[in-house]
């Protein structure tokens, strides 16, 4: 679940060379991430979210030849997702009201369990040192920027990034091993 | 249902070439260029003095100028055909031929007698030149639109302008094989206008013309549906 940009890009490059195992892993990860991406933007209409996840996965598949191997995979794939979302809004005659550029959250593994997951994250967060807890709440839950959080806590931006990164890593292993998160 | 989608898609995986985007654009543009050249030969004809003109500086300048626009815009199209990438870095290179030809035109105008300047700019075909370029730009532009719709541009106006300019450059290159105008001011004014008009046309209609062709997705969906039942 914590696949980084370079992991995903490596999977994508292997996929373009015909590695079906890598491709499966990539699509699995993207399926989860796209659920979160669309879930955040579509007021939790599950059928709509499912549709868009499917649309985007298919577009990733049919247009995979447009991926430049030196490009960022996340930039490429979320640009497709955003394109599909805008298309969806255009077709349904709505205008997007949420910013389209925030990064996918690493937290929620299954959007059907959104509320429980949030509760579990609160529990998981409590296993971290208080300072790290506060930073993660600021940045990932309240969606402050790194710079804003750094200013609020009187830390350097780099220190914030490092602390958040370590915290998320711990949180991830906590969720995977311990907590009763699905 | 989305559970199976990963299985179906990964069962459908075939290796993809590094040149996928370039090849598709090339096929689209190439088909259009052949059609456009045929149109030129049938309706306008090669300039009668083509053998004589071939070595002349001005003939070569016209061909080089228009070819430069076509190639630079084509290279930019290869960027903007991909999600999240922009062709701006590459398209900026068109200022090189543009400034060079404008400079030569300025020198020629400065050297001409006051009475000679207007004819130098207007030539004998100023009123038809941009229109014919625009006409000959349509087939390569259409080919590039076809190519783009199967790729994945996410900046549709920019992509439209870029393929418009590439089509305009190709159309102008073909038209220059017919046109007998021999001055840099004419080239700088009317050829540039024709190519620019094609780019503007692309910019204007990009968001409509370059909507992704859904037939590829449709095919995959059908396979998904079959896997489901």
Contacts between the chains, C-beta under 8 A, distances in Angstrom:
chain1	res1	chain2	res2	distance
A	15	B	13	6.6
A	16	B	15	6.7
A	16	B	16	4.8
A	17	B	15	5.5
A	18	B	13	6.3
A	18	B	14	6.6
A	18	B	15	3.8
A	20	B	10	5.1
A	20	B	11	7.4
A	20	B	13	5.1
A	23	B	9	7.6
A	23	B	10	4.7
A	23	B	13	5.2
A	24	B	6	6.0
A	24	B	7	7.6
A	24	B	10	4.4
A	27	B	5	7.8
A	27	B	6	4.4
A	27	B	9	6.0
A	27	B	10	6.2
A	28	B	6	5.7
A	31	B	2	6.5
A	31	B	5	7.5
A	31	B	6	6.2
A	50	B	1	7.3
A	50	B	2	5.7
A	53	B	2	5.8
A	54	B	1	7.3
A	54	B	2	5.3
A	54	B	5	5.8
A	54	B	224	8.0
A	55	B	217	7.3
A	57	B	2	7.5
A	57	B	5	5.6
A	57	B	6	7.4
A	57	B	9	6.5
A	58	B	5	7.5
A	58	B	9	7.2
A	58	B	217	5.0
A	58	B	220	5.0
A	58	B	221	6.6
A	58	B	224	7.9
A	59	B	152	7.3
A	59	B	212	7.5
A	59	B	217	6.3
A	61	B	9	4.6
A	61	B	12	7.1
A	61	B	220	6.3
A	62	B	216	4.2
A	62	B	217	5.6
A	62	B	219	8.0
A	62	B	220	6.0
A	63	B	83	7.8
A	63	B	151	6.8
A	63	B	152	4.2
A	63	B	212	7.8
A	63	B	216	7.7
A	64	B	16	6.0
A	65	B	16	4.6
A	65	B	17	7.5
A	65	B	20	3.4
A	65	B	21	6.6
A	65	B	24	8.0
A	65	B	151	7.7
A	66	B	20	7.2
A	66	B	21	5.8
A	66	B	81	6.3
A	66	B	82	4.5
A	66	B	83	6.6
A	66	B	151	5.1
A	66	B	152	4.4
A	67	B	82	7.3
A	68	B	82	5.8
A	68	B	85	6.8
A	69	B	18	7.1
A	71	B	82	7.1
A	71	B	84	7.4
A	71	B	85	6.6
A	72	B	84	7.7
A	75	B	83	7.8
A	75	B	84	4.4
A	76	B	82	7.2
A	76	B	83	5.2
A	76	B	84	5.6
A	77	B	83	7.9
A	78	B	84	7.7
A	79	B	83	3.5
A	79	B	84	3.6
A	79	B	154	4.9
A	80	B	83	5.1
A	80	B	152	6.5
A	80	B	154	7.5
A	82	B	154	7.3
A	83	B	83	6.7
A	83	B	152	7.6
A	83	B	154	4.8
A	83	B	212	7.8
